[in-house]
């Protein structure tokens, strides 16, 4: 009888700044790998290619457009009280939104 690996629900994965989270926004490749390993999901890294370089209608272009549409509608500030950009603003910038 095979043991079935159980995964955490809700994605409560501890990700460290610098190693797993990019200071320029989003997750690093190591962060994505850790998240996928601990939750069993199929998360991918950000599409950082400029829109002008992406082939129109490609999978990457569609992922980028979808992310930008969803993330741009998220409520919340783009700057912290100290004037630095929030994680939301950094992610939108990284995805070229």
N, C-alpha and C positions, 0 to 999 in steps of 0.2 A: 504494500500500500504506500503510495507516494504522499509525502507531506505537502500540504498546500500552503504556500507562503501568503500570509495575510498582510495587507497594506493598511496604513493609517488613512482614515477618512479626514477630509478637511484640509489637508496640506499643511499641518503644523510642523514644518521643517525649519530647523535652526540654520539660518544662512548668515555667515560672517561677512562684514564689510571688507572689501579688499580681496579676499579669497573667493567668495561666492557671489558677492554683489559688486558690480562695476561702479567706480566712483563717477563715471560719466553717464550712468543710468542703466537699468536693466541688470540681468544676471550674466555672469561669466560662463564660459563653457563648463568649468568645474562646478559652478552653482547649479546649472541645468542638469548636469549628470547626477549630482547629489539628490536634487529634487525628484528626478525620475526614478532613481534607485529606491528612495524611501517611500514614494507614493505609488509607484507602478504606472505613472502617466507617460505621455509621449511629448512632453514640452520641447520646443525647439528654441534655439538662440534667436536674437533679434535680426531682422533684415536691415542691415546697415548700409546696403548699397544705395546710392542716390537714385531717386525715381527716374532720372533721365537715362541712367545706365541700364535699368531693368527693361526687359522685353515686355511690351504691353500684352497683358493677358496671361503672363507666366504665373506659376504657383507662388513664387516669391512676391511678385507685384500684388497679387490678390491678398496674400497674408498681410502685407504691409498696409494696404488700403483698408482692410477689415480692422486691423489693430488700431489704426489712426482714427477710424470712424467710432470705434467703441471707446477708446481711451480719451478722445477729445470730449466726449459727452459726460465723462466722470466729473462729479461735483468736487470742488475743492480748490484751494489756492494754488497758484503757480509759483509763489514765492513764500518763504518762511518770514516770520516777523523780523529776523535779522537781515533780510534782503537776499539770502541765498535761495537758489531754486529748489523746489520740492522734488521728491523722487518721481512724481508724475511728470513734472516739467522736464526732468532729465531723460526720462523714458521717451517722451514725445520727441525730444530733440534727437535722441539716438536713432529712432526709427524714421527720421526725416519727415515728420508730420507737419 
